[in-house]
């Protein structure tokens, strides 16, 4: 009995998940009562048979036709079967209509809302078997702002596939096609017309007057009555759209000087972290990935300028390449720019990241706006594993000219004392002394480091570098503070370790810096081939 209850309980959660398997989409969400649209229903469940129940559509729509499409795709050795039903619908009334949830067995789709306007009749004197209509969504725009051009080609006769449209070219205007052309039907004065619709986003680069030129559409119509018809009754059709004026306004005088000009209908900023510093403790040397996305309606992604960079003492930045994306909706383009960077704290304590602000012009309400992300604090804890790599204290600028002489004197004194001690010790030792090698020799570790650098492997190079540094008289931080090429090479290695650009790291600079460190840093006692000191008194 308990197993039956568990099975019924599991079905309570499984069935709603299965009910989401029927996907519904439309080719457009705004139309008139005299136009048709295409509803696409899709399933990827090969165990489902039959057809969707279209009866709920009859209340608000006239079903003009249905066709079924089956496809089989192979990806990574896996076969995926897909079945689509394309349903042509014409709304019965104007207003906000809803395509209700449709059922196929236990599966059902999600409702879709449509905006339907009342159709306006076109004067009969303007109608022809084929004609073209051009319109702009607004008569004036700001410079570099978006204006949407819509071209609709109407035909009440059948057309062959040899149709063509003259290219849209405008000097000083950037043109972005808004997706592929769409086809549907529309009743005009009781006559059914096929419609071919194309849309373009126009971005004028200079203020002044712009004229959208007339575009010419040519095709071969079937069965049209014309003096130019051939023996089969076909004729060549050539129609042109009307020219459209567009007034381009300059940047408003109240816009901040020096700020990037961003005219958009809306603009938002989003921020995400991996890992989230509010949920995970942060230590020195940890890598945090911060992503900031700017999204603007009415601008392409290429118009979005880089976001202001942050400079925080105690925090190193390793930015990645920005990701640009464009999305198309009924009002045009929605451009987005995502900037990601790795942040590596080098100091413990509380680090303050300043707020991020973007200035833009709201073209819908015609005023200046600011979008911002709030400031954020990072509480960085000490990392005992990196205590040996803490940066050395910066000396006073006035003493920078003395330290080379002081260091040289100290090294000379230490070398003299060490040489005297070795000479004194050698006098009490036999002529040939065999020393036991404890671990790899410095020369072996240096060879390992050279091979790792030449292989351009940042992980192996870091391990070999730490092993070599442990046998040196000074830490890496001390050597980097005294030798600038080594400091720059270590920054490049850390950047490769803490970012996605590690596969492009080149170890040539690090090896060149290691091999050219001043003699004081890498001087080691001379050793024989077996790692022991050569005899002072060879036989």
C-alpha positions in Angstrom: 0.0 0.0 0.0 2.9 2.4 0.8 4.4 1.7 -2.6 1.1 2.6 -4.3 0.9 5.9 -2.4 4.5 6.7 -3.2 3.8 6.1 -6.9 0.7 8.3 -6.9 2.6 11.0 -5.0 5.4 10.9 -7.6 2.9 11.2 -10.4 1.6 14.4 -8.7 4.9 16.1 -9.5 5.8 14.3 -12.7 2.6 15.0 -14.7 2.9 18.8 -14.4 6.5 18.6 -15.8 5.2 16.4 -18.7 2.5 18.9 -19.4 5.1 21.5 -20.5 6.2 19.3 -23.5 3.9 21.1 -26.1 5.6 24.3 -27.1 3.6 27.1 -28.8 4.9 30.2 -30.6 3.7 32.7 -33.1 5.5 34.6 -35.9 4.2 37.9 -34.6 2.1 39.3 -31.7 0.7 42.4 -33.3 -1.7 42.3 -36.4 -5.0 43.6 -37.7 -8.3 41.8 -38.1 -7.7 41.4 -41.8 -4.3 39.7 -41.4 -3.3 36.1 -40.7 -0.6 34.8 -38.4 1.1 31.4 -38.0 0.9 29.4 -34.8 3.5 26.7 -34.4 3.0 23.8 -32.0 6.0 21.6 -31.4 6.7 18.3 -29.5 9.8 16.2 -29.1 8.1 13.2 -27.5 8.0 10.3 -30.0 5.6 8.4 -27.8 2.8 11.0 -28.4 0.4 10.3 -31.3 -2.5 12.2 -32.9 -2.9 15.9 -33.5 -3.5 18.8 -31.1 -7.1 19.7 -30.3 -7.7 23.0 -32.2 -11.3 23.4 -31.1 -10.5 26.1 -28.4 -9.3 28.4 -31.2 -12.7 28.6 -32.9 -14.0 31.2 -30.4 -11.7 34.0 -31.4 -9.9 32.8 -34.6 -10.7 31.3 -37.9 -8.4 28.3 -38.7 -7.4 28.8 -42.3 -5.1 25.8 -42.6 -2.8 23.3 -40.8 0.3 21.5 -42.0 2.5 19.0 -40.2 6.3 18.9 -40.4 8.4 16.0 -39.1 12.2 16.2 -38.7 15.0 14.0 -37.3 18.2 15.6 -36.1 21.4 13.8 -35.0 23.6 15.5 -32.4 26.6 13.7 -30.7 25.3 10.4 -31.8 21.8 11.0 -30.4 18.7 11.1 -32.6 16.1 13.7 -31.8 12.7 13.6 -33.5 10.6 16.7 -33.7 7.0 17.1 -34.9 5.6 20.6 -35.7 2.1 21.7 -36.6 1.9 25.1 -38.4 -1.6 26.5 -38.0 -2.7 29.6 -40.0 -5.1 31.8 -38.0 -7.2 34.9 -38.8 -8.6 36.8 -35.8 -12.4 37.3 -35.7 -12.3 40.6 -33.7 -10.0 43.4 -32.6 -8.6 43.8 -29.1 -6.4 41.8 -26.8 -6.9 38.1 -27.8 -5.5 35.1 -26.2 -4.5 31.8 -27.9 -5.7 29.4 -25.2 -3.8 26.4 -23.9 -4.0 23.6 -26.5 -3.9 19.9 -25.6 -2.2 16.8 -27.1 -2.9 13.9 -24.9 -1.5 14.7 -21.5 0.6 17.6 -22.8 -0.6 21.2 -23.0 0.9 24.5 -24.3 1.1 27.9 -22.6 -1.4 30.7 -23.5 -0.2 33.5 -25.8 -1.6 37.0 -25.9 -2.0 39.0 -29.1 -2.7 42.6 -29.9 -5.3 42.9 -32.8 -6.2 46.2 -34.3 -9.2 47.0 -36.5 -8.3 46.8 -40.2 -8.7 49.9 -42.4 -9.9 49.5 -45.9 -7.6 50.7 -48.7 -9.2 52.9 -51.5 -9.9 50.7 -54.5 -8.2 53.2 -56.7 -4.9 52.5 -55.0 -5.2 48.7 -55.3 -3.4 46.7 -58.0 -2.6 43.0 -58.4 0.8 43.8 -56.9 1.7 46.9 -54.9 4.3 47.8 -52.2 3.8 49.8 -49.0 6.6 51.5 -47.0 6.3 53.1 -43.5 8.5 54.4 -40.7 7.5 54.0 -37.1 8.4 57.7 -36.4 9.0 60.7 -38.5 11.8 62.2 -36.5 14.6 60.6 -34.4 17.8 61.7 -32.6 21.1 61.1 -34.3 22.2 57.5 -33.9 18.8 56.5 -32.5 16.7 53.8 -34.1 13.9 54.2 -36.7 12.2 51.1 -38.0 11.4 50.9 -41.7 8.7 48.4 -42.7 8.1 47.2 -46.3 5.0 45.2 -47.2 4.5 43.8 -50.7 0.9 42.9 -51.4 -0.2 40.6 -54.2 -3.6 39.3 -55.1 -2.1 37.1 -57.9 0.3 34.2 -57.6 4.0 35.1 -58.0 6.9 32.9 -59.1 10.1 32.5 -57.0 12.0 34.9 -59.2 11.0 38.0 -57.3 13.6 40.6 -56.3 13.8 43.8 -54.3 16.3 46.6 -54.9 18.8 46.9 -52.1 18.3 49.5 -49.4 21.2 52.0 -49.4 21.4 55.2 -47.4 24.5 57.4 -47.1 25.3 58.2 -43.5 22.8 55.7 -42.2 23.6 52.4 -40.5 21.1 49.7 -41.6 20.4 46.5 -39.6 17.9 43.9 -41.1 15.4 42.8 -38.4 15.3 39.1 -39.1 14.1 37.2 -42.1 11.1 38.3 -44.2 7.6 37.2 -43.0 4.7 36.0 -45.2 1.0 36.0 -44.3 -2.4 36.8 -45.8 -4.6 39.9 -45.5 -8.1 40.7 -46.7 -8.3 44.1 -48.4 -11.8 45.3 -49.5 -12.9 41.6 -49.5 -9.9 40.5 -51.7 -7.4 38.1 -50.2 -3.8 39.3 -50.6 -0.6 37.6 -49.9 1.9 39.8 -47.9 5.7 39.7 -47.8 6.9 41.8 -44.9 10.5 43.0 -44.3 11.8 45.3 -41.5 15.0 47.3 -41.1 16.4 49.3 -38.2 17.9 52.6 -39.4 20.5 54.5 -37.4 21.3 57.9 -38.9 24.9 59.0 -38.1 24.4 62.7 -38.8 21.7 65.2 -37.9 19.6 66.8 -40.7 17.1 65.6 -43.2 17.2 62.0 -44.6 15.1 60.6 -47.4 14.5 56.9 -47.5 14.6 56.1 -51.3 11.9 54.3 -53.2 12.5 50.5 -53.4 11.6 48.6 -56.5 10.0 45.1 -56.4 9.9 43.0 -59.6 8.5 39.5 -60.1 6.7 37.3 -62.6 2.9 36.9 -61.9 0.9 33.9 -63.0 -2.3 34.3 -65.0 -2.5 38.1 -64.9 -4.3 40.0 -67.6 -1.8 42.3 -69.1 -0.6 43.4 -72.5 2.8 42.1 -71.6 1.6 38.6 -70.8 3.4 35.8 -72.6 1.7 32.8 -74.2 1.2 31.1 -70.9 -0.5 34.1 -69.4 2.4 35.2 -67.3 3.6 38.8 -67.1 6.4 40.8 -65.5 5.4 43.0 -62.6 7.4 46.0 -61.4 6.3 48.2 -58.6 8.0 50.9 -56.4 7.4 52.2 -52.9 7.2 55.9 -52.2 10.0 58.0 -50.7 9.9 58.6 -47.0 11.3 61.7 -45.2 13.1 61.3 -41.9 14.2 64.3 -39.7 17.3 63.6 -37.6 17.7 65.7 -34.5 21.1 66.5 -33.0 22.3 65.6 -29.5 20.3 67.7 -26.9 22.4 70.5 -25.4 21.6 69.3 -21.9 23.4 66.0 -22.4 26.6 65.7 -20.3 29.7 66.6 -22.3 32.2 63.7 -22.6 29.6 61.0 -21.8 28.9 58.4 -24.5 25.7 59.3 -26.5 23.2 56.5 -25.8 19.7 57.2 -27.2 17.4 54.3 -26.2 13.8 53.5 -25.3 15.0 51.8 -22.1 18.4 50.8 -20.6 19.2 48.5 -17.7 22.3 47.3 -15.8 22.6 43.8 -14.3 25.3 42.3 -12.2 26.2 38.7 -11.3 29.1 37.1 -9.4 30.7 33.6 -9.4 31.1 32.7 -6.6 28.8 35.1 -4.7 31.0 37.0 -2.2 28.1 37.5 0.1 27.7 33.7 0.4 31.3 32.5 0.2 34.3 33.7 2.4 36.9 35.5 0.3 40.6 35.1 1.0 43.7 36.7 -0.5 44.5 35.1 -3.8 40.9 33.9 -4.5 39.5 34.5 -7.9 36.1 36.1 -8.2 34.3 36.5 -11.5 32.1 39.6 -11.9 29.8 40.0 -14.8 28.0 43.2 -15.7 25.4 43.3 -18.5 24.1 46.5 -20.1 20.9 46.0 -22.2 19.4 48.8 -24.3 16.1 48.7 -26.3 16.5 50.6 -29.6 20.3 50.2 -29.8 22.5 47.6 -31.4 25.2 45.8 -29.4 27.9 47.6 -31.3 26.6 51.0 -30.2 27.1 50.1 -26.5 30.4 51.5 -25.3 32.7 49.8 -22.7 31.6 50.2 -19.1 33.7 52.4 -16.8 36.5 50.3 -15.2 37.1 50.1 -11.5 40.4 50.6 -9.8 40.6 49.5 -6.2 43.7 49.4 -4.1 44.3 45.8 -3.1 42.4 44.3 -6.0 43.8 43.1 -9.3 41.6 43.0 -12.4 41.8 40.5 -15.3 39.1 41.5 -17.8 37.8 39.1 -20.4 36.6 39.8 -24.0 33.0 41.4 -24.0 30.1 39.4 -25.3 27.8 41.3 -27.7 24.3 40.1 -28.5 21.3 41.4 -30.5 17.6 40.4 -29.9 14.8 41.3 -32.2 11.3 42.2 -31.1 8.2 44.0 -32.5 9.8 47.4 -31.8 13.3 46.7 -33.3 16.6 45.7 -31.8 17.5 45.1 -28.2 21.3 45.2 -27.9 23.3 43.8 -24.9 26.9 43.9 -23.9 28.3 41.6 -21.2 31.7 42.4 -19.6 33.3 39.8 -17.4 36.5 40.1 -15.3 38.4 38.1 -12.7 39.0 40.0 -9.5 41.9 38.7 -7.3 42.3 40.4 -3.9 45.9 41.0 -2.8 45.2 42.6 0.6 43.1 41.6 3.5 40.4 43.8 5.0 37.4 45.6 3.7 37.6 46.5 0.0 35.1 49.0 -1.4 33.9 48.6 -5.0 32.5 51.9 -6.2 29.0 52.2 -7.8 28.7 51.9 -11.6 26.6 54.5 -13.4 25.6 54.9 -17.1 24.1 58.1 -18.5 21.6 57.7 -21.4 18.8 59.6 -23.2 15.3 58.2 -22.9 13.9 58.6 -26.5 10.4 57.5 -25.4 10.0 60.2 -22.8 12.6 62.6 -24.2 14.7 63.3 -21.1 18.1 62.4 -19.5 18.3 59.4 -17.3 20.9 57.5 -15.2 21.1 53.8 -14.6 23.4 52.5 -11.9 24.6 49.6 -9.9 25.1 50.2 -6.1 28.6 50.1 -4.5 29.7 46.7 -3.0 32.0 45.8 -0.1 34.3 42.8 -0.1 35.5 41.4 3.2 38.9 39.7 2.4 40.5 37.4 4.9 44.1 36.4 5.2 45.3 33.3 3.4 48.0 31.5 5.3 49.1 29.6 2.1 50.1 32.8 0.4 51.9 34.5 3.4 55.3 33.9 1.8 54.2 35.8 -1.3 53.1 39.0 0.4 54.5 42.0 -1.3 57.6 43.7 0.2 57.2 47.1 1.9 57.8 50.0 -0.5 60.7 52.1 0.7 60.8 55.8 0.7 61.6 57.3 -2.7 64.5 59.2 -1.3 66.3 56.0 -0.4 65.9 54.2 -3.7 69.3 55.3 -4.9 71.1 53.9 -1.8 69.8 50.4 -1.7 71.8 49.0 -4.7 75.1 50.0 -3.0 74.0 48.8 0.4 72.9 45.5 -1.0 76.1 45.1 -3.0 78.2 45.8 0.1 76.1 43.2 2.1 76.5 40.6 -0.6 80.2 41.2 -0.9 80.6 40.8 2.9 78.5 37.7 3.0 80.4 36.2 0.1 83.7 36.8 1.8 82.6 35.3 5.0 81.1 32.3 3.3 84.3 31.7 1.2 86.5 31.9 4.3 84.2 29.5 6.2 84.3 27.0 3.3 88.1 27.3 3.0 88.5 26.6 6.7 86.1 23.7 6.6 87.9 22.2 3.6 91.2 22.1 5.4 89.7 19.7 8.0 88.1 17.4 5.4 89.6 14.6 3.3 90.8 15.4 -0.2 87.7 13.7 -1.7 84.4 14.2 0.2 81.2 12.5 -0.8 78.1 14.4 0.1 74.6 12.9 0.1 72.3 14.8 -2.2 69.1 15.8 -0.4 66.4 16.3 -2.9 66.7 17.7 -6.5 69.7 19.9 -7.1 69.1 23.6 -7.9 70.2 22.9 -11.5 67.6 20.2 -11.9 64.9 22.5 -10.6 66.0 25.2 -12.9 65.9 22.8 -15.9 62.3 21.8 -14.9 61.3 25.4 -14.8 62.9 26.0 -18.2 61.0 23.1 -19.7 57.7 24.2 -18.2 58.1 27.8 -19.6 59.0 26.5 -23.0 55.9 24.3 -22.9 53.7 27.4 -22.2 52.0 25.5 -19.3 51.1 28.0 -16.6 50.1 25.4 -14.0 53.3 23.4 -14.4 55.4 26.6 -14.5 53.9 27.8 -11.2 54.8 24.5 -9.5 58.3 24.4 -10.9 58.8 28.1 -10.0 57.7 27.5 -6.4 60.1 24.5 -6.1 63.0 26.5 -7.5 62.2 29.5 -5.3 62.3 27.4 -2.1 66.0 26.8 -2.7 66.8 30.5 -3.3 68.1 32.8 -0.6 65.2 35.2 -1.2 61.5 34.9 -1.7 59.8 35.5 -5.1 58.3 38.7 -3.7 61.7 40.0 -2.7 63.2 39.1 -6.1 60.2 40.6 -8.0 60.5 43.8 -6.0 64.1 44.2 -6.9 63.9 43.1 -10.5 61.1 44.7 -12.6 61.1 42.2 -15.6 60.5 39.4 -13.1 57.6 41.3 -11.5 56.0 41.9 -14.9 56.4 38.2 -15.9 54.9 37.0 -12.6 51.9 39.3 -13.2 51.4 37.7 -16.6 51.6 34.2 -15.1 49.0 35.1 -12.3 46.7 36.5 -15.0 46.8 33.3 -16.9 46.1 31.2 -13.8 43.2 33.3 -12.7 41.4 33.9 -16.0 40.2 32.0 -19.1 43.2 33.3 -21.1 45.6 30.6 -19.7 45.7 28.7 -22.9 47.3 31.7 -24.7 50.0 32.2 -22.1 53.6 32.3 -23.3 56.4 31.4 -20.9 59.2 33.0 -22.8 59.1 36.3 -20.8 59.2 34.5 -17.5 62.2 32.3 -18.4 64.0 35.3 -19.8 63.5 37.1 -16.5 64.6 34.1 -14.5 67.7 33.6 -16.6 68.7 37.3 -16.4 68.2 37.8 -12.6 71.2 39.7 -11.2 73.9 37.3 -9.9 73.2 38.1 -6.3 69.7 36.4 -6.5 70.6 33.2 -8.2 74.2 32.6 -7.1 74.6 29.1 -5.8 77.7 27.3 -4.6 79.5 25.6 -7.4 78.7 21.9 -7.5 80.0 18.9 -9.3 78.0 16.6 -11.4 77.0 14.4 -8.5 75.9 17.5 -6.4 78.9 17.6 -4.1 81.5 20.3 -3.7 84.6 19.7 -5.8 87.7 19.0 -3.9 89.9 21.9 -3.0 93.0 19.9 -3.4 92.6 17.6 -6.4 95.1 14.8 -6.8 
